[in-house]
């Protein structure tokens, strides 16, 4: 097989690939629970992204299938099935004020393409599609069916890939372009849970009364904003107490709005962000406000989380040589109907016992009379480095980059956990800035071209 021809086609098709990717970025395919219907299980804009991807693939000569607007695929070739696992849903863009480029305009600037989904995961999905196209157009006989499987619910659950598995063929082996190069053979376990506490004695006794708290949303984002509303005659005194902690104070006609701002980051690396909720909790010790039970509950949260990102105060800190340290993200907080609740995201090392971690969280929460809701648990992934899948992907990476690669681990979770014999392969190169889930998300155009060559090279190797 003439690999040179395949790589020539990657370059020849690059402008078309960039156009198709830009069109896909312009669809704001964010999960919309309020707009969910039987026809559009994740909202109509997410369905629109799937329709556009499948139409693009069909125009390139792929066979396509739409699986109940929950997932879809595009494939070329005959023989055993090889999968590429990607997703088209994206995270919310957050405040537009934090972006220098509109999040859904697909702006090309500075040698980059900016927009939500450029790196996670629309860019890599389109890259893999065009890599398969290059192999198919090269004249080589395709000894496998190369199938790009796209889901629509990766960022908020795996309902899409679970739907795929119910009726569709499972690939013999797969890679997901949804993490890092050289190759990811270990993914930490993920625990997502809610801690709650109901309170009585809600009389504020004439001191500033905290009546509402809202901060964070998704489990897998470090919250970059927290808003608290105080009511009461003495609320103006909060300015003196809170401004040294970085709070913004706005006096309204009937109270005081306090805003803490931080920096968002992916939950798999919370230490790279600045958690607005934890900033607020750090200031609570110095405050005197009501209801007293709520004040006490916030102090209890501070005792469980502090400013840590390793879960030490929860009693769950851990590490191993394969995948590193456990991470803990205090993702969201809310106060409703006399109850305080927080969302948490924990990524634990592959050799740890996830059930034991859950038990430790229960014990720590019970110690301060908090309740742990039933957690959602995604077990770790580990594929030995001596398997054909891992070894071949590393060979392809080295053939294109000239750099020797070794398997790495991540704290993120990909579709690889849902299917057998699957590992993540790209799309972020070593040393690159991580902008997934952050304002001004982008993909470098040189990186987009290089990753497409790497995917094409890997497909050539598996086509033998």
C-alpha positions in Angstrom: 0.0 0.0 0.0 1.3 3.5 -0.9 1.2 5.4 2.3 2.7 8.4 0.5 -0.4 8.8 -1.6 -2.5 8.7 1.5 -0.5 11.6 3.1 -0.6 13.6 -0.1 -4.4 13.4 0.0 -4.5 14.5 3.6 -2.7 17.7 2.6 -4.8 18.1 -0.6 -8.0 17.9 1.4 -7.0 20.1 4.3 -8.9 23.2 3.2 -12.1 21.2 2.7 -11.7 19.6 6.1 -11.2 23.0 7.7 -14.4 24.3 6.0 -16.4 21.3 7.1 -15.1 21.6 10.7 -16.0 25.3 10.7 -19.5 24.6 9.6 -19.9 22.0 12.4 -18.4 24.4 15.1 -21.1 26.9 14.2 -23.8 24.6 15.5 -24.0 25.2 19.3 -24.6 21.5 20.2 -24.9 21.9 23.9 -27.2 19.6 25.8 -30.5 21.3 26.4 -32.6 19.3 28.9 -35.5 21.8 28.6 -35.8 21.2 24.9 -35.5 17.4 25.0 -38.2 15.5 23.1 -38.6 11.9 21.9 -37.4 13.0 18.5 -34.5 15.1 20.0 -33.3 13.3 23.1 -30.6 15.9 23.8 -32.2 18.9 22.2 -32.6 20.0 18.6 -29.3 21.7 18.2 -27.4 18.6 19.2 -29.4 16.7 16.6 -28.5 19.4 14.1 -24.8 18.7 14.7 -25.3 15.0 14.0 -27.3 15.7 10.8 -24.5 18.0 9.6 -21.8 15.5 10.4 -23.6 12.6 8.7 -24.4 14.8 5.6 -20.8 15.8 5.4 -19.7 12.1 5.6 -22.2 11.0 3.0 -20.9 13.7 0.7 -17.4 12.3 1.1 -18.6 8.8 0.1 -19.2 7.2 3.5 -22.1 4.9 4.4 -23.9 6.6 7.3 -26.5 5.7 10.0 -28.4 7.8 12.5 -29.3 5.9 15.7 -32.4 7.6 17.1 -30.7 11.0 17.2 -28.5 9.7 20.1 -25.5 8.6 18.1 -24.5 7.9 14.5 -21.7 6.6 12.4 -19.9 6.9 9.1 -17.9 4.0 7.6 -15.8 2.9 4.6 -14.5 -0.4 3.6 -15.2 -4.1 4.1 -14.1 -6.8 6.6 -13.6 -6.6 10.4 -14.8 -3.5 12.1 -12.3 -0.9 13.4 -13.8 2.0 15.4 -13.0 5.7 15.9 -14.9 6.9 18.9 -15.7 10.7 19.0 -18.5 13.0 20.1 -20.3 16.1 18.8 -21.8 17.5 21.9 -19.9 20.4 23.6 -19.8 22.1 26.9 -21.6 25.4 27.5 -19.6 28.4 26.5 -20.1 30.2 29.8 -20.0 34.0 29.9 -19.3 35.6 26.5 -17.3 38.2 28.3 -14.6 35.6 29.0 -14.1 34.9 25.2 -12.0 37.0 22.9 -13.6 35.3 19.9 -17.3 34.3 19.6 -17.6 30.7 20.9 -19.6 29.5 17.9 -18.2 31.5 15.0 -15.3 29.3 14.1 -12.8 32.1 13.9 -9.5 31.5 12.2 -6.7 33.7 13.8 -3.2 33.4 14.9 -2.7 30.1 13.2 -5.6 28.6 15.1 -9.3 27.9 14.8 -11.2 29.2 17.8 -14.6 28.0 18.9 -16.3 25.6 21.3 -15.6 22.0 20.2 -12.6 22.8 18.1 -10.4 20.6 20.3 -13.1 18.7 22.2 -14.2 16.9 20.1 -15.5 18.1 16.8 -12.0 18.9 15.4 -10.6 15.4 16.1 -13.8 13.8 14.8 -13.6 15.6 11.5 -9.8 14.9 11.3 -10.4 11.1 11.7 -13.2 11.3 9.1 -10.8 12.9 6.6 -8.0 10.4 7.5 -10.3 7.5 6.5 -11.3 9.4 3.3 -7.6 9.8 2.4 -7.1 6.1 2.8 -10.2 5.2 0.8 -9.3 7.7 -2.0 -5.8 6.4 -2.3 -6.8 3.3 -4.2 -5.8 0.9 -1.5 -8.0 -2.0 -0.9 -9.7 -1.5 2.5 -9.3 -4.8 4.5 -11.4 -3.4 7.3 -14.5 -1.3 7.8 -13.3 1.9 9.4 -16.2 3.4 11.3 -16.3 6.9 12.9 -18.8 6.5 15.8 -20.1 9.8 17.1 -22.1 10.3 20.3 -24.2 13.2 21.4 -24.0 12.9 25.2 -20.4 12.4 26.1 -20.1 15.6 28.2 -23.0 14.9 30.5 -23.3 11.1 30.4 -22.8 8.1 28.2 -26.5 7.6 27.2 -25.5 7.9 23.5 -22.8 5.2 23.5 -25.0 2.9 25.7 -27.8 3.3 23.0 -25.2 2.4 20.3 -24.2 -0.8 22.1 -27.8 -2.0 22.3 -28.3 -2.6 18.6 -25.0 -1.9 16.8 -21.9 -3.9 16.0 -19.0 -3.5 18.4 -15.6 -2.9 16.8 -12.8 -5.4 17.3 -10.6 -2.5 18.4 -11.0 1.2 18.6 -9.3 4.5 19.4 -10.8 7.7 20.6 -9.3 11.1 19.4 -10.6 12.7 22.6 -7.5 12.9 24.9 -3.7 13.1 24.4 -0.9 11.8 22.2 1.2 9.7 22.1 -1.5 7.2 23.4 -3.6 6.9 26.5 -3.8 3.4 27.9 -5.0 4.3 31.4 -8.1 6.4 32.4 -8.8 7.1 36.0 -12.1 6.0 37.6 -14.7 8.7 37.9 -17.1 9.2 40.8 -19.8 11.9 40.6 -22.0 12.5 43.6 -24.1 15.0 45.5 -23.8 15.9 49.2 -26.9 17.4 50.8 -27.9 18.8 54.1 -31.4 19.9 55.2 -31.5 22.6 57.9 -33.9 23.8 60.5 -33.7 27.0 62.7 -33.7 29.3 59.7 -34.4 32.5 61.8 -31.7 35.0 60.8 -32.1 36.9 64.1 -31.6 40.4 62.6 -28.2 39.8 61.1 -27.4 39.7 57.4 -29.4 36.8 56.0 -27.9 34.7 53.2 -31.0 33.8 51.1 -29.5 32.4 47.9 -26.4 30.7 46.6 -25.7 29.7 43.0 -22.4 28.5 41.7 -21.2 26.0 39.1 -23.3 23.7 36.9 -21.5 20.7 35.3 -19.6 18.1 37.3 -16.7 18.2 34.9 -15.9 21.9 35.1 -14.1 23.9 37.8 -16.7 26.6 38.6 -15.5 30.1 37.7 -18.3 32.1 39.3 -20.4 32.0 42.5 -23.2 34.4 43.3 -24.6 34.9 46.8 -27.5 37.2 47.8 -27.7 38.6 51.3 -30.7 40.5 52.7 -30.7 42.6 55.9 -29.9 46.0 57.2 -26.3 45.1 58.1 -25.5 43.5 54.8 -23.4 46.5 53.7 -20.8 45.5 56.3 -20.1 42.5 54.1 -18.0 44.7 51.8 -15.3 45.2 54.4 -15.2 41.5 55.2 -15.4 40.0 51.7 -13.4 42.4 49.4 -10.1 41.2 50.7 -11.1 37.7 49.5 -11.6 39.0 45.9 -15.4 39.3 46.1 -17.4 41.8 44.0 -20.1 43.6 46.0 -23.2 45.2 44.5 -25.8 46.8 46.8 -29.3 46.5 45.4 -32.6 48.0 46.6 -33.3 45.0 48.9 -30.0 43.5 49.7 -26.4 42.8 48.6 -25.2 40.6 45.7 -21.8 39.1 46.3 -19.9 37.5 43.4 -16.8 35.4 43.6 -14.9 34.8 40.4 -12.3 32.1 39.6 -10.9 30.3 36.6 -12.6 27.3 34.9 -10.7 24.2 34.0 -11.4 20.6 33.3 -12.4 18.5 36.3 -9.6 16.0 35.6 -7.1 18.8 36.4 -8.8 21.0 39.0 -5.5 22.3 40.2 -5.2 24.2 36.9 -8.3 26.3 37.7 -9.4 28.6 40.5 -12.5 27.3 42.2 -14.9 30.2 43.0 -16.9 28.0 45.4 -13.8 27.2 47.5 -12.8 30.9 47.5 -16.2 31.7 49.0 -15.9 28.9 51.6 -12.5 30.2 52.6 -14.2 33.5 53.5 -17.1 32.0 55.5 -15.1 31.6 58.7 -14.8 35.4 59.0 -18.5 36.1 58.4 -21.4 36.4 60.7 -24.7 35.9 58.9 -27.9 33.9 59.1 -29.6 31.5 59.1 -27.2 30.1 61.7 -27.7 26.5 60.5 -26.7 27.5 57.0 -23.6 29.2 58.3 -22.6 26.1 60.2 -23.3 23.9 57.1 -20.9 26.1 55.0 -18.2 25.8 57.6 -18.7 22.0 57.5 -18.2 22.1 53.7 -15.0 24.1 54.3 -13.8 21.3 56.6 -14.5 18.7 54.0 -12.9 20.5 51.0 -10.8 23.5 52.0 -8.9 24.8 49.0 -7.7 21.2 48.2 -7.9 19.4 44.9 -6.7 16.0 46.1 -9.6 15.0 48.5 -7.3 14.9 51.5 -9.9 16.3 54.0 -12.5 13.9 52.6 -10.2 11.1 53.5 -9.7 9.9 49.9 -6.3 11.1 48.8 -4.5 8.5 46.8 -2.0 7.9 44.0 -0.3 5.2 42.0 2.6 4.9 39.6 0.4 4.1 36.6 -2.0 7.1 36.7 -0.8 9.5 39.4 -2.9 11.3 42.1 -6.6 11.4 42.8 -8.3 14.7 41.9 -11.4 16.2 43.5 -13.5 19.0 42.0 -16.2 20.8 44.1 -18.2 21.5 41.0 -21.5 23.2 42.0 -23.4 24.5 45.0 -27.0 25.6 45.5 -29.4 26.5 48.3 -33.1 25.5 47.8 -36.0 25.0 50.2 -33.9 25.0 53.3 -31.4 22.5 51.9 -27.8 23.0 50.8 -26.3 20.7 48.1 -23.0 20.4 46.3 -21.9 18.4 43.3 -18.5 16.7 43.3 -16.4 15.0 40.7 -13.6 12.6 41.8 -11.0 11.0 39.4 -9.2 8.2 41.2 -6.1 6.1 40.2 -6.6 3.0 38.2 -5.2 0.6 40.9 -7.5 2.0 43.6 -10.7 0.5 44.9 -13.5 2.9 43.9 -16.0 1.2 46.3 -13.6 1.9 49.2 -13.4 5.5 48.2 -17.2 5.8 48.2 -17.3 4.4 51.7 -14.7 6.9 52.9 -16.7 9.8 51.4 -19.8 8.5 53.2 -17.9 8.3 56.5 -16.5 11.8 56.1 -19.9 13.3 55.2 -21.7 11.5 58.1 -19.1 12.9 60.5 -20.6 16.4 59.9 -24.2 15.1 59.3 -24.2 15.5 55.6 -25.9 12.9 53.3 -24.2 11.3 50.2 -26.6 10.7 47.3 -26.1 7.5 45.3 -23.0 8.2 43.3 -22.5 7.5 39.6 -19.4 5.4 39.2 -17.3 4.9 36.0 -14.6 2.3 36.6 -11.0 2.8 35.6 -9.6 1.7 32.2 -6.2 0.0 31.7 -5.0 -1.6 28.5 -1.5 -3.1 28.8 1.2 -1.4 26.7 2.3 -4.6 25.0 -1.0 -5.1 23.1 -1.1 -4.8 19.3 -3.5 -1.8 19.6 -1.2 0.3 21.8 2.0 -0.7 20.0 0.7 0.1 16.5 -0.7 3.5 17.6 2.7 4.4 19.1 4.4 3.3 15.8 2.1 5.5 13.8 2.8 8.5 16.1 6.6 8.0 15.9 6.4 7.5 12.1 4.8 11.0 11.6 6.4 13.0 14.4 9.8 11.4 14.6 9.4 11.3 18.3 9.5 8.2 20.5 6.2 7.9 22.5 5.2 6.0 25.6 1.7 5.3 27.0 0.3 7.9 29.4 -2.6 8.1 31.8 -5.4 10.7 32.1 -8.0 11.8 34.6 -10.6 12.2 31.9 -13.1 9.6 30.9 -13.7 8.7 27.2 -15.9 6.3 25.3 -13.0 3.8 25.6 -14.4 2.8 28.9 -17.6 1.7 27.3 -16.2 -0.5 24.6 -13.6 -3.4 24.7 -10.1 -3.1 23.4 -10.1 0.7 23.1 -7.7 3.5 24.0 -7.5 7.2 23.4 -5.1 8.5 20.7 -4.7 12.2 20.6 -5.8 14.8 19.8 -3.7 17.1 22.1 0.1 16.9 21.6 2.6 17.0 24.5 3.3 20.5 25.7 0.2 22.0 24.1 -2.1 24.3 26.0 -5.2 22.6 27.2 -8.3 24.8 26.3 -11.1 22.2 26.3 -14.0 23.4 28.4 -12.4 26.8 28.7 -13.0 30.2 27.1 -11.2 30.7 23.8 -11.0 27.0 23.1 -9.0 26.4 20.0 -7.1 24.0 17.8 -3.9 24.9 16.1 -4.1 24.5 12.4 -0.6 22.8 12.2 -1.8 20.4 15.0 -5.0 19.7 13.1 -3.0 18.8 10.0 -0.4 16.7 11.9 -3.0 14.7 13.8 -4.8 13.9 10.5 -1.5 12.5 9.2 -1.0 10.5 12.3 -4.6 9.0 12.1 -4.1 8.3 8.4 -0.8 6.5 9.2 -2.4 4.4 11.9 -5.2 3.4 9.7 -2.7 2.3 7.0 -1.0 0.1 9.6 -4.2 -1.5 10.7 -5.3 -2.0 7.1 -2.5 -4.5 6.4 
